[in-house]
Amino acid sequence: MRLTTRGRYAVTALLDLALQTKDQSNAVSLSDIAKRQSISISYLEQLFSKLRKKGIVSSTRGASGGYRLAHPLNEIDVMTIITAVDESVNATKCGGEGNCQGGAMCLTHDLWYALSNHIESYLKNITLAQLLEMENVQSVSDRQRLLDARALSLAGLDFSETAEDVLDASVNGNINTSINNNIETITLVTQGYNEVHPV
């Protein structure tokens, strides 16, 4: 059994959505998810179209539009997400039909069929709420948001409140110190230039 990109990306995107909306009700744009998770917007649009049709997410149009989860985190399990985007976790060659060897069952059918059932049962018992509590999820999310904030800074754009929060929470304030030092350096250089070249 090999879970394809479709299933993996669907779970990743909804976990990102869950992380961004767990403390607020604002909708999240696909472009923001795309940047954080390195997934193309066009691919996300295909996935979220399926997820919306299955009632897993809801969408809002307009300048502040985007997507929200349509159910509480503890009511959305991973298996539901995977099947919503037409993905399968079946490990058998025959899709569980028992007809892969000339229309009959192959020698290892029971093994792969049992494995498929175990995988499905496991994923049905893992919700988005539980994923949020996994060891590395929050730290990885913080890193992704921090990189996004730094990218905005380098582009000369204002930080969002979320980005500022991430920066303020940086270990020992190292990143804030670095930014402040850079600002001071730029200020000194500008002052020196103005002294040599008065307006």
C-alpha positions in Angstrom: 0.0 0.0 0.0 1.3 3.4 -1.0 -0.6 6.5 0.0 -0.3 8.9 -2.9 0.4 12.7 -2.9 -3.4 13.4 -3.0 -4.0 11.8 0.3 -0.9 13.1 2.0 -1.5 16.7 0.8 -5.1 16.6 1.9 -4.2 15.6 5.4 -1.4 18.1 5.5 -3.5 21.0 4.3 -6.3 20.3 6.8 -3.9 20.0 9.6 -2.5 23.4 8.6 -6.0 24.8 8.5 -6.7 23.4 11.9 -3.5 25.0 13.3 -4.4 28.4 11.9 -8.0 28.4 13.0 -7.9 26.7 16.4 -7.7 30.0 18.3 -9.7 32.2 15.9 -12.6 32.1 13.5 -10.9 33.7 10.5 -11.0 31.9 7.2 -7.6 30.8 5.8 -6.7 31.3 2.2 -5.3 28.6 0.0 -2.4 30.8 -1.0 -1.3 30.9 2.7 -1.5 27.2 3.0 0.4 26.7 -0.3 3.3 28.9 0.9 3.6 27.2 4.3 3.3 23.7 3.0 5.0 24.1 -0.4 1.9 22.8 -2.3 0.7 24.4 -5.5 -2.5 26.4 -5.2 -4.0 24.7 -8.3 -3.5 21.3 -6.6 -5.0 22.6 -3.3 -8.0 24.0 -5.2 -8.7 20.5 -6.6 -8.4 18.9 -3.1 -10.5 21.6 -1.3 -13.2 21.3 -4.0 -13.6 17.6 -3.0 -13.3 18.3 0.7 -16.0 21.0 0.4 -18.4 18.7 -1.5 -17.9 16.1 1.3 -18.8 18.7 3.9 -15.4 18.7 5.6 -14.6 22.3 5.0 -16.7 25.4 4.2 -15.7 28.4 2.1 -16.2 32.1 2.3 -15.8 34.5 -0.7 -14.5 38.0 -0.7 -11.3 39.9 0.3 -11.1 38.1 3.6 -12.5 34.9 2.3 -11.0 31.4 2.5 -11.7 28.1 4.2 -12.7 26.9 7.6 -13.3 23.4 9.0 -17.0 22.6 8.9 -16.8 20.4 12.0 -15.0 20.4 15.4 -11.4 19.0 15.3 -12.4 15.9 17.3 -15.0 15.0 14.7 -12.8 14.9 11.7 -10.6 11.7 11.4 -7.8 11.1 9.0 -9.5 8.3 7.2 -12.5 10.6 6.4 -10.1 13.1 4.9 -8.3 10.5 2.7 -11.5 9.0 1.3 -12.9 12.4 0.7 -10.3 13.0 -2.0 -10.8 9.6 -3.5 -7.8 8.0 -2.0 -7.5 4.4 -0.8 -5.4 2.7 1.8 -6.2 -0.8 0.4 -3.0 -2.8 0.3 -4.3 -5.6 -2.0 -3.6 -5.7 -5.6 -7.3 -6.5 -6.3 -8.8 -3.7 -4.2 -10.1 -6.3 -1.8 -12.2 -8.1 -4.4 -10.2 -11.3 -4.3 -9.9 -11.7 -8.1 -6.4 -10.7 -8.9 -5.1 -14.1 -10.1 -7.1 -15.1 -13.1 -10.4 -14.0 -11.5 -9.5 -15.9 -8.3 -7.9 -15.0 -4.9 -4.1 -14.9 -4.8 -2.1 -16.7 -2.2 -1.4 -13.6 0.0 -4.8 -12.0 -0.3 -5.7 -12.5 3.4 -2.4 -10.9 4.5 -2.8 -7.7 2.6 -6.5 -7.6 3.2 -5.9 -7.7 7.0 -3.2 -5.1 6.7 -5.6 -2.8 4.9 -8.2 -3.2 7.7 -5.6 -2.4 10.3 -4.5 0.8 8.5 -8.1 1.9 8.0 -8.9 1.3 11.6 -5.9 3.2 12.8 -6.6 6.2 10.6 -10.2 6.2 11.6 -9.1 6.6 15.2 -6.8 9.6 14.6 -8.6 12.9 14.6 -7.3 16.4 13.7 -7.5 17.2 17.4 -5.2 14.3 18.2 -2.8 15.3 15.4 -2.5 18.8 16.9 -1.2 17.1 20.1 1.5 15.1 18.5 5.0 15.8 19.6 6.5 17.8 16.7 3.4 19.3 15.1 3.4 22.6 16.9 7.1 23.2 16.7 7.1 22.5 12.9 4.1 24.8 12.5 5.9 27.6 14.4 9.0 27.2 12.2 6.8 27.4 9.0 5.1 30.5 10.2 8.4 32.1 11.2 9.8 31.4 7.7 6.7 33.0 6.2 7.1 36.0 8.5 10.8 36.4 7.5 9.8 36.1 3.8 7.3 39.0 4.2 10.0 41.0 6.0 12.5 40.5 3.2 9.8 41.5 0.7 9.3 44.8 2.5 5.8 44.0 3.6 4.2 44.6 7.0 4.1 41.7 9.5 0.7 40.4 10.3 -0.2 40.1 13.9 0.3 36.4 13.7 3.8 36.8 12.3 4.7 39.3 15.1 3.5 36.8 17.7 5.7 34.1 16.2 8.7 36.5 16.2 8.1 37.6 19.8 8.0 34.0 20.9 11.4 33.2 19.4 13.9 31.6 21.7 15.8 34.2 23.7 14.6 36.9 21.4 17.4 36.2 19.0 15.5 36.9 15.9 14.1 40.1 17.2 17.6 41.2 18.3 18.9 40.4 14.8 16.2 42.5 13.2 16.7 45.4 15.5 20.5 45.3 14.9 19.9 45.4 11.2 17.5 48.4 11.6 20.1 50.2 13.7 22.8 49.5 11.1 20.6 50.8 8.3 19.8 53.9 10.4 23.5 54.6 11.0 24.5 54.2 7.4 21.6 56.5 6.4 22.7 59.1 8.9 26.3 58.9 7.7 25.3 59.3 4.1 23.2 62.4 4.9 26.1 64.0 6.7 28.3 63.5 3.7 25.6 64.4 1.2 23.4 67.0 2.9 20.1 67.7 1.2 
